[in-house]
Amino acid sequence: MSGFDSFNTEFFQTSYSIEDQAQPYDYSGRPYSKHYGGYEYPQQGGFVPPDMMQHQQPYTGQIYQPPQSYTPASAQSFYGSNFEDEPPLLEELGINFDHIWQKTLTVLHPLKVADGSIMNETDLAGPMVFCLAFGATLLLAGKIQFGYVYGISAIGCLGMFCLLNLMSMTGVSFGCVASVLGYCLLPMILLSSFAIVFSLQGMMGIILTAGIIGWCSFSASKIFISALAMEGQQLLVAYPCALLYGVFALISVF
């Protein structure tokens, strides 16, 4: 056994020493520091450029208190200096009762000079109310004609829009045409209201219907002439308007 022990000792003896190994380094230039089962592994971490390894400026503020450079924005900075300076909601929606009243008076008074700046607005609140009122008065007379009223209105507005863009130099929007034709429907509401009580198929009814058609067409042409600067062309504009309002008059009479 002594020979075997000496054999083992001589077998494991070697001149190799673990101290002769060079200290390993990882990719970041730092030596391995963790040992797992006799093996050395590098610490987690990638290569950090030198320009990113700068000393950060220490935080000098107090806890729960931001530094003086931070200025929280107030609600007034987003919505203006004062909420009272904001326009009313109806004005933001394009509903101005003063302009609606002025347009209504312009239609009811055919000889009144129309204000072109007000008449050139695309206000559809008044025309929608007048169309509903015209359909309601026809309903009271026993005529359910809401579909015809809106259908004829849409076709008439489209036709007048194309015609006025061909005749005028400045051009006109579809909303302005619909607004003017809708406001000038007001005398036709008076005719349909009169048809609830009396019949319009006699001689007096025909004369009244012709007068209402002339009233509506004259008011509409007057407003178009003043809004689009079409002097001397009122009769040319009044003729297609009379055709449109004549269809509404036929619905009221028959």
Order of alpha helices (4+ residues) and beta strands (2+ residues): alpha-beta-beta-alpha-alpha-alpha-alpha-alpha-alpha-alpha-alpha-alpha-alpha
